[in-house]
């Protein structure tokens, strides 16, 4: 990849991931109402892990963009179904629903905080290169392997939840 075009290439990766996630989020939510939440969580987590591996072996921009599209699909599916799981597992309003949402928010915050806390040292210690403006491949490979382990762990953790079936006709607020 050309480091002179890094800003453009990074923007392309982000746009493709967001666009593909946007396309699948609603259909995956609807599908999870029909077939259940856990099959889609397992599918999306496996797909994200495969994508992380694919990025490790990509050397051309088109490969990175293709994996980015696939990651967007997996992430869009996961996020929409994760929100549905959160709603399914909330207690009734009178039974501390706001407190449960607070715990969910803290868990999400901690998850997004761990990324930079882990990735910074990994890249610092494992990405030494002859050129100071470049990272070596090893640091990113380890970082993507850690990401794959986290998404697979989240799928395993969510399998332990007791998720009640959604009721499409429940219109009470």
Secondary structure as GFF3:
##gff-version 3
##sequence-region A 1 173
A	DSSP	three_ten_helix	3	5	.	.	.	ID=ss1
A	DSSP	alpha_helix	6	35	.	.	.	ID=ss2
A	DSSP	alpha_helix	37	56	.	.	.	ID=ss3
A	DSSP	alpha_helix	61	89	.	.	.	ID=ss4
A	DSSP	three_ten_helix	93	95	.	.	.	ID=ss5
A	DSSP	alpha_helix	97	126	.	.	.	ID=ss6
A	DSSP	alpha_helix	137	158	.	.	.	ID=ss7
###
